[in-house]
Amino acid sequence: MDEKELIEELRKKYILNPPEGMTNDDMRHMSDGDLLDMDFFLNDEDFDDVGEEGFYIF
C-alpha cells in the first residue's frame, strides 16, 4: 500500500467515525500531513512499549 492509498483509507475511516471534538467535515478538509500526524498521535500507545517489562523510573 502506498502513501496515497493509506491517506485515502484513513480519511474514509475518520469521516465515518471522527475523533471526539471533530466532525466528518473537518476530516474532509484536513491536509494529508495533518491526517497522518493525527492518526499517529491517536495510535501512539500501540507502538509505545516502554515500561511493559515492569521496569519504571520515578
C-alpha angles and dihedrals in degrees: 000000000000126000096263091053091048092050091048091050093047092048091053090047094052095041089058093044112016120194118262112286095023134090132220087249089059088055092051092055099038115114118248092247093050090049092053091046092050092049091050091049093048092049099036094111089062089067099036110096098160110134097012092119091063096257113129132173116208 
